[in-house]
Amino acid sequence: MAQEHLKTWRIGAVEVTRIVEVNGWEDDISMLWPDASPEDVQRYPWLKPHWATPEGKMIISFQCFVMRTPQHQIMLDTCIGADRQREFDIFTNMQTSFLEDLQAAGFNREEIDIVLCTHLHFDHVGWNTHLQDGKWVPTFPNARYLFGKQEYAHWQMLQETGNYHDLNHMTDAVQPVIDAGLVDLIDIDHKPCPEISLIPTPGHTPGHVSIVIESQGEKAVITGDIMHCPIQFAEPTRIVRFDMDQAQGADTRQAFVEQFANEDVLVLGSHFADPTAGHVVSDDDGTRFTSE
């Protein structure tokens, strides 16, 4: 994606930069909510123009974040990746400027020392590796890749049982970094550094986590895939097609809204189209997302 989509926020001493791989993808809301129609989107005028079209389509992006803390350079998720074979044509054999964008943002991939994955879906682990001389090799060779123990165990089970529709990413984006000895399986309370902590947000996947950043009295949270579009702040308990445990996903979103609504916490949505960051506001008219 072109470098004009790079965007950076500061949370105290932590710098967070957005790296966009697919920008502003429009799709029917039924892709998110199986029983939804365009009218469900049009009910919330605050979604336009950033997160919905006038015709009632949702707008999302596929992106990740790279963080510079006083001690570390951390990749948070790694998007889709190049040269992949995926279930959907739009994600197959992609060629983007992801690595060039990372460099333009001031990050050398050899200097990234932590890769932290909120969960192990294909669009959050793709650039864990890249194709070199016909072989998948780690993109960040000097980093420790952090996968949740529960999350990894679940995907191992899916591989063993074949009980999932597309597991190519486990072969080309996860297993090579394990084989290279770069993976640490972490507990839910792991703190990669003093400024970064994890909070369990299960449902989308069993071991899904969101990321909290706290520094110099400022606070932010990066959602991961507990939400894909800000419309979910208005109806957090509505069932989502992509959640592995749909009931638990609904409970997690409701708890997230209750925790962060009307708080001085910057919320960055992992799939929220530009401007990506904002605050959760709840009042007599319901709950909504307001851009920064």
C-alpha positions as CSV (number, residue, x, y, z in Angstrom):
1,M,0.0,0.0,0.0
2,A,1.2,3.5,-0.8
3,Q,3.2,5.2,1.9
4,E,0.7,8.1,2.2
5,H,-1.4,5.7,4.3
6,L,1.3,5.5,7.0
7,K,0.0,7.2,10.2
8,T,1.7,7.5,13.6
9,W,0.4,8.1,17.1
10,R,2.3,8.8,20.3
11,I,1.1,7.3,23.7
12,G,3.6,8.8,26.1
13,A,7.0,7.4,25.2
14,V,5.5,4.8,22.8
15,E,5.3,5.5,19.1
16,V,2.7,3.4,17.2
17,T,2.6,3.4,13.4
18,R,0.0,1.9,11.1
19,I,1.1,-0.2,8.1
20,V,-1.7,-0.7,5.7
21,E,-1.8,-3.6,3.3
22,V,-5.4,-3.4,1.9
23,N,-6.9,0.1,2.3
24,G,-10.6,0.9,2.5
25,W,-12.1,-2.4,1.4
26,E,-15.9,-2.1,0.9
27,D,-18.1,-5.1,1.5
28,D,-21.7,-6.0,2.4
29,I,-22.4,-5.9,6.1
30,S,-23.7,-9.5,5.8
31,M,-20.1,-10.5,5.6
32,L,-19.8,-9.5,9.2
33,W,-23.3,-10.0,10.5
34,P,-25.0,-12.9,8.6
35,D,-28.5,-11.6,9.1
36,A,-27.8,-7.9,8.3
37,S,-28.8,-5.6,5.5
38,P,-27.6,-2.2,4.2
39,E,-30.3,-0.6,6.3
40,D,-28.6,-1.8,9.5
41,V,-25.6,0.3,8.5
42,Q,-27.6,3.3,7.3
43,R,-29.2,3.4,10.8
44,Y,-25.9,4.9,12.1
45,P,-25.0,8.1,10.2
46,W,-21.9,8.6,12.3
47,L,-20.3,5.7,10.4
48,K,-20.0,7.9,7.2
49,P,-17.8,8.7,5.5
50,H,-14.9,6.7,7.2
51,W,-16.5,3.4,8.0
52,A,-19.6,3.1,5.7
53,T,-20.7,4.1,2.3
54,P,-24.0,5.9,1.6
55,E,-25.3,2.6,0.1
56,G,-24.8,0.8,3.4
57,K,-21.6,-1.1,2.8
58,M,-19.0,-1.4,5.5
59,I,-15.5,-0.1,5.0
60,I,-12.6,-1.9,6.6
61,S,-8.8,-2.1,6.1
62,F,-6.3,-4.9,6.5
63,Q,-3.4,-3.4,8.5
64,C,-1.0,-3.9,11.4
65,F,1.0,-1.7,13.8
66,V,4.6,-1.3,14.6
67,M,5.6,0.1,17.9
68,R,8.7,1.8,19.2
69,T,9.1,1.7,23.0
70,P,12.1,3.0,25.0
71,Q,13.6,-0.5,24.8
72,H,12.0,-2.4,21.9
73,Q,10.8,-2.3,18.3
74,I,7.6,-4.4,18.2
75,M,5.5,-5.7,15.3
76,L,1.9,-6.2,16.3
77,D,0.5,-8.7,13.9
78,T,1.9,-8.9,10.4
79,C,-1.0,-8.7,7.9
80,I,-1.5,-11.0,4.9
81,G,1.8,-11.4,3.2
82,A,3.0,-11.8,-0.4
83,D,2.9,-14.8,-2.7
84,R,0.3,-16.7,-0.6
85,Q,-2.4,-19.2,-1.7
86,R,-5.5,-18.2,0.3
87,E,-9.2,-19.1,0.3
88,F,-10.2,-15.7,-1.2
89,D,-8.8,-14.5,-4.5
90,I,-8.3,-10.9,-3.1
91,F,-5.6,-12.3,-0.7
92,T,-4.0,-14.7,-3.1
93,N,-0.6,-13.9,-4.7
94,M,-0.6,-10.4,-3.3
95,Q,2.2,-8.1,-4.1
96,T,2.4,-4.9,-1.9
97,S,4.9,-2.4,-0.7
98,F,4.6,-3.6,2.9
99,L,8.3,-4.0,3.6
100,E,9.1,-0.7,1.8
101,D,6.4,1.0,3.9
102,L,7.9,-0.4,7.1
103,Q,11.3,1.0,6.1
104,A,9.7,4.4,5.2
105,A,8.2,4.5,8.7
106,G,11.7,4.2,10.1
107,F,11.8,0.5,11.0
108,N,14.4,-1.9,9.7
109,R,13.0,-5.4,9.7
110,E,16.4,-6.7,11.0
111,E,16.0,-4.4,14.0
112,I,12.5,-5.6,15.0
113,D,13.1,-7.6,18.2
114,I,9.5,-8.7,19.1
115,V,6.7,-9.9,16.8
116,L,3.5,-10.1,18.8
117,C,0.4,-11.8,17.3
118,T,-3.0,-11.1,18.8
119,H,-4.2,-14.4,17.2
120,L,-3.2,-16.7,14.4
121,H,-5.7,-16.0,11.6
122,F,-4.0,-15.7,8.2
123,D,-4.3,-11.9,7.9
124,H,-2.4,-11.4,11.2
125,V,0.6,-13.6,10.6
126,G,1.4,-13.3,6.9
127,W,4.5,-11.3,7.0
128,N,5.9,-13.5,9.7
129,T,7.7,-15.0,6.8
130,H,8.5,-14.2,3.2
131,L,9.5,-16.3,0.1
132,Q,13.2,-16.4,-0.5
133,D,14.7,-18.8,-3.1
134,G,11.5,-20.9,-3.0
135,K,11.5,-21.2,0.8
136,W,9.5,-19.5,3.5
137,V,12.0,-17.8,5.8
138,P,11.4,-15.5,8.8
139,T,10.9,-11.8,7.8
140,F,12.2,-10.6,11.2
141,P,15.2,-12.8,11.8
142,N,16.3,-11.2,15.0
143,A,12.9,-11.1,16.7
144,R,11.2,-13.3,19.2
145,Y,7.8,-14.3,17.8
146,L,5.2,-14.3,20.7
147,F,2.2,-16.6,20.3
148,G,-0.3,-17.3,23.0
149,K,-0.1,-20.8,24.4
150,Q,-3.9,-21.4,24.2
151,E,-4.1,-19.9,20.8
152,Y,-1.3,-22.0,19.3
153,A,-2.7,-25.2,20.9
154,H,-6.0,-24.5,19.3
155,W,-4.5,-24.1,15.8
156,Q,-2.4,-27.3,16.4
157,M,-5.7,-29.1,17.1
158,L,-7.3,-27.8,13.9
159,Q,-4.3,-29.0,11.9
160,E,-4.4,-32.4,13.5
161,T,-8.1,-32.8,12.9
162,G,-8.3,-31.0,9.6
163,N,-11.3,-29.2,11.1
164,Y,-10.8,-25.8,9.4
165,H,-11.4,-24.6,5.9
166,D,-8.0,-23.0,5.2
167,L,-4.8,-23.9,7.1
168,N,-2.2,-22.8,4.5
169,H,-1.0,-20.0,6.7
170,M,0.0,-22.4,9.4
171,T,2.4,-24.0,6.9
172,D,3.8,-20.9,5.3
173,A,3.6,-18.3,8.0
174,V,3.7,-20.0,11.4
175,Q,5.6,-23.3,11.1
176,P,8.8,-21.7,9.5
177,V,9.4,-19.4,12.5
178,I,8.8,-22.3,14.8
179,D,11.3,-24.4,12.9
180,A,13.8,-21.5,13.1
181,G,13.6,-21.5,16.9
182,L,12.2,-18.0,17.1
183,V,8.9,-18.6,18.8
184,D,8.0,-18.2,22.5
185,L,4.6,-19.5,23.6
186,I,3.4,-17.0,26.2
187,D,0.8,-16.9,29.0
188,I,-2.1,-14.5,28.9
189,D,-0.5,-12.2,31.5
190,H,2.7,-11.8,29.7
191,K,4.2,-8.3,29.5
192,P,6.6,-7.9,26.5
193,C,7.9,-4.7,28.1
194,P,6.8,-2.2,30.9
195,E,4.6,-0.2,28.5
196,I,2.8,-3.1,26.8
197,S,0.4,-5.6,28.3
198,L,-2.2,-8.1,27.0
199,I,-5.8,-8.5,27.9
200,P,-7.7,-11.7,27.1
201,T,-10.5,-11.0,24.5
202,P,-11.6,-14.5,23.5
203,G,-14.3,-15.5,21.1
204,H,-13.0,-14.6,17.7
205,T,-10.4,-17.2,18.5
206,P,-9.9,-19.1,21.8
207,G,-6.7,-17.3,22.8
208,H,-7.3,-13.9,21.2
209,V,-5.8,-10.9,23.0
210,S,-6.0,-7.2,22.7
211,I,-3.1,-4.9,23.5
212,V,-2.9,-2.2,26.1
213,I,-0.3,0.6,25.9
214,E,0.3,2.7,29.0
215,S,3.1,5.3,29.2
216,Q,3.6,8.6,31.0
217,G,0.0,8.8,32.1
218,E,-1.5,8.1,28.6
219,K,-3.3,4.9,27.6
220,A,-4.4,3.2,24.4
221,V,-5.8,-0.2,23.4
222,I,-5.4,-2.0,20.1
223,T,-8.5,-4.2,19.5
224,G,-7.2,-7.0,17.4
225,D,-10.2,-8.8,15.8
226,I,-12.8,-8.5,18.6
227,M,-14.2,-5.9,16.2
228,H,-13.8,-5.4,12.5
229,C,-16.0,-2.3,12.0
230,P,-16.9,0.5,14.4
231,I,-20.6,-0.4,13.9
232,Q,-20.0,-3.1,16.4
233,F,-19.7,-0.5,19.2
234,A,-23.4,0.2,18.6
235,E,-24.4,-3.4,18.7
236,P,-21.6,-5.4,20.4
237,T,-23.7,-8.4,21.2
238,R,-24.7,-9.1,17.6
239,I,-23.4,-12.4,16.3
240,V,-20.3,-12.2,14.0
241,R,-19.7,-14.6,11.2
242,F,-16.0,-14.8,11.8
243,D,-16.0,-15.6,15.5
244,M,-15.1,-19.2,16.3
245,D,-17.2,-19.0,19.5
246,Q,-19.9,-16.6,18.6
247,A,-21.5,-16.3,22.0
248,Q,-18.2,-15.7,23.7
249,G,-17.3,-13.1,21.1
250,A,-20.5,-11.2,21.8
251,D,-19.8,-11.3,25.6
252,T,-16.2,-10.1,25.0
253,R,-17.3,-7.1,22.8
254,Q,-19.9,-6.1,25.4
255,A,-17.3,-6.2,28.2
256,F,-14.9,-4.2,26.0
257,V,-17.5,-1.5,25.4
258,E,-18.3,-1.3,29.1
259,Q,-14.6,-1.1,30.0
260,F,-13.6,1.6,27.6
261,A,-16.7,3.8,26.9
262,N,-16.3,7.4,28.1
263,E,-12.7,6.7,29.2
264,D,-9.6,8.7,28.2
265,V,-8.3,5.7,26.3
266,L,-7.4,5.9,22.7
267,V,-8.8,2.9,20.8
268,L,-7.1,1.7,17.6
269,G,-9.1,-0.7,15.6
270,S,-7.0,-3.4,13.8
271,H,-9.4,-3.4,10.9
272,F,-10.8,0.2,11.2
273,A,-10.3,2.2,8.1
274,D,-8.7,5.6,8.3
275,P,-8.7,7.5,10.7
276,T,-8.4,4.1,12.6
277,A,-8.1,5.6,16.1
278,G,-10.7,7.3,18.3
279,H,-12.8,7.0,21.5
280,V,-15.8,5.0,22.5
281,V,-18.7,7.3,23.6
282,S,-21.9,6.1,25.3
283,D,-24.8,8.3,25.9
284,D,-28.6,8.4,25.7
285,D,-28.4,7.8,21.9
286,G,-26.3,4.6,22.3
287,T,-22.7,3.8,21.9
288,R,-20.6,5.0,19.0
289,F,-17.0,5.5,17.9
290,T,-15.6,9.0,17.4
291,S,-12.5,9.6,15.4
292,E,-9.5,11.2,17.0
